[in-house]
Amino acid sequence: MVQEVAGSRPVFHPKPSFEEGFFFIMLEKEFTCPYCWENQSRLFDPSILNQNFIEDCEVCCNPIEFNLITNGLDILDFSVNFIGQ
């Protein structure tokens, strides 16, 4: 696949395939910020079975704790929590 950006040279990206092991799946999950109550979505890598991390809300910039359990293909359990400051 060749991608062109205005005013620059074409960039070559090899086409991913299942057989070569380059195929990468991300899952999108919607959630509500526990601080500002805005609906948002995030992309998650389901290949990591148990995930626990902190990211800032894209709207109000407060830290959100994400807890996620996957089976490698689907999200089995998901929660977001506020972090007392």
N, C-alpha and C positions, 0 to 999 in steps of 0.2 A: 504494500500500500504506500502511495506517495502522497504526502501532505504538503500543500503550498501555503505560505503565509505571505500576505501582501508585502512586496518589496524585498523579499528574501529568497534564498535558494530553496528548492524542494528538499524535504527531509524524507529519507526512506525509513519506514517502519516495517519489519517483517510481519507477515500475517500470522497471528497465533493459531495454534491448532491443538486439539485434545491429544492427538497421538504424540506430539513432541513435548507435551507437558507444559506448554506456555499459556494455557487457558486459565484465566484468573476471574473468579466470580466475587462480586461484592453484593451484599444485601442491604437494601434501604429500609430503615425503620423510622417511623414517625413517633414523636414524643412531645410532651408539653414541658416547658421549662418550669421547674418548681419555684422560681423566683418571680418571673414576669408573666408566666402563663401563656407565652407565645407558642403556637404550634410550629415545630421544626422537624427536620429529618436529618439523619446521618447515614453514612455508608459504613458498613462493617465487613470485616474479612471473616467469613464463616469457618475458615480452616483453623482458626484459633478457638478451641472449644470452650475455655473459661476465660472471660475477659473482665477486668476491673480496671478502669482508668478514669482520669479527671480531664475534662475539657471545659473551656469557658463557653457560656451561652453566646451565640452569635448576635443576639439582640441586646441583652443587658450586661454582658461581660462577666457575670458571676460564675463561679466554678460549679460544675455539675459532675457528680460521680455517676458513672455508667457501670452497670453490672449486667453481663450478657453471658448466656450459655447457649451454645450451638451444638448440633450433631454433625457439623461439617457441611451441611447443605441448607438447613433451616435454623431460624432462631427459636429456641425452646423456651427460654425465660429471659425477660428483659425488664430492667427497672432503672429509673433515674432518681437520684436523691440530692437534696441540697446539702451543702457543707457548711456547718455553723462556723461563723467567723467572729 
